[in-house]
């Protein structure tokens, strides 16, 4: 079992709020701009490295935007939370003895903050950041390197992930079971995948199968 973190186990509201509100507001303050102008400039800067490992690199953004990104994240750390039914799901995996690995694009600063603020780490057999591999999960070569560190059979492995580009990358590598999370940010409406099996949240994975008619009577 391979599990993504942001938008899958954790509500992505924290990250979206940080990058779409907190960071532009700080940028506006530093540069004497109104919020909307600052946000437009910051979004354009984000696009410079979209889809690459640098997009997730907090040290890169600290230098590029001339602000202390890890410190700013600490200021809104109260927004970090697990998604509904994640903890019962992880407990179920543990009780069944299923090897479970956290596989994330999160930078070390962000990863450590979230592991300190939530209990998800204690349910993992191992934790892997793409920054330790020098490749983002969007690149199929990442999965090749991951397999060099985790003994898993791609054909029988399930990856749960909110990013379709990452799911396509895993599909190209050969991971046999892929599940998309349609509502990574609980403040936003679900966006179901047209390509991969897609669920709104983990409550759908915990629902028991319908009983036979004789038991339902």
Secondary structure, 3 states (H helix, E strand, C coil): CEECCECCCECCHHHHHHHHHHHHHHHHHHHCCCHHHHHHHHHHHHHCCCCCHHHHCHHHHHHHHCCCHHHHHHHCHHHCCECCCHHHHHHHHHHCCCCCEEEECCCHHHHHHHHHHCCHHHHCCEEEEHHHCCCCCCCHHHHHHHHHHCCCCHHHCEEEECCHHHHHHHHHHCCCEEEEECCCCCCCCCCCCCCCEEECCCHHHHCCCCCCHHHHC
